[in-house]
Amino acid sequence: MPLAVRAWFAVAFLLLALTGLLLGRIVEFVDFSERAPFSLLGIFMMVELAALLFGITVALQRKRIAHRFAIGIAFLPVPVLAGLPPILLDLPPAAANGWYLLTVPIGVVLTAILVSGLLRSGARAWFNED
């Protein structure tokens, strides 16, 4: 297994764990009134959770479609790291700005490393099952 794929699996499982840890807080955050029975945050998290679970499942089977899912999932660290904690933890604006300054560059660098590694021929060749 190429190093880029191993790194992707590590990031995907960390995102899955973070989603699981924050899921209770997300459910508390949603206002279940008649006016707003859903929230955009809840919809994003459910789509992200479904993409992670499906992406990890097909990547373990080495399917070709998993390569595309892996690249798509590699873009998730920026919104998950930067966007969720300030909203869910009700950080004051000054603390949220500091959080963004800290996590957005980390997420961008992580995404760039993962995508560049996954686009190499070795990683692409690893996903070879039809």
Secondary structure as the mmCIF struct_conf table of DSSP 4:
data_model
#
loop_
_struct_conf.conf_type_id
_struct_conf.id
_struct_conf.beg_label_comp_id
_struct_conf.beg_label_asym_id
_struct_conf.beg_label_seq_id
_struct_conf.end_label_comp_id
_struct_conf.end_label_asym_id
_struct_conf.end_label_seq_id
HELX_RH_AL_P HELX_RH_AL_P1 LEU A 3 PHE A 29
BEND BEND1 VAL A 30 VAL A 30
BEND BEND2 SER A 33 ARG A 35
BEND BEND3 PRO A 37 PRO A 37
HELX_RH_AL_P HELX_RH_AL_P2 LEU A 40 LEU A 60
TURN_TY1_P TURN_TY1_P1 GLN A 61 ARG A 62
STRN STRN1 LYS A 63 LYS A 63
TURN_TY1_P TURN_TY1_P2 ARG A 64 ARG A 64
HELX_RH_AL_P HELX_RH_AL_P3 ILE A 65 ALA A 74
TURN_TY1_P TURN_TY1_P3 PHE A 75 LEU A 76
HELX_RH_AL_P HELX_RH_AL_P4 PRO A 77 VAL A 78
HELX_RH_PI_P HELX_RH_PI_P1 PRO A 79 GLY A 83
HELX_RH_AL_P HELX_RH_AL_P5 LEU A 84 LEU A 88
TURN_TY1_P TURN_TY1_P4 LEU A 89 ASP A 90
HELX_RH_AL_P HELX_RH_AL_P6 PRO A 93 LEU A 118
TURN_TY1_P TURN_TY1_P5 LEU A 119 LEU A 119
BEND BEND4 ARG A 120 ARG A 120
HELX_RH_AL_P HELX_RH_AL_P7 SER A 121 TRP A 126
STRN STRN2 GLU A 129 GLU A 129
#
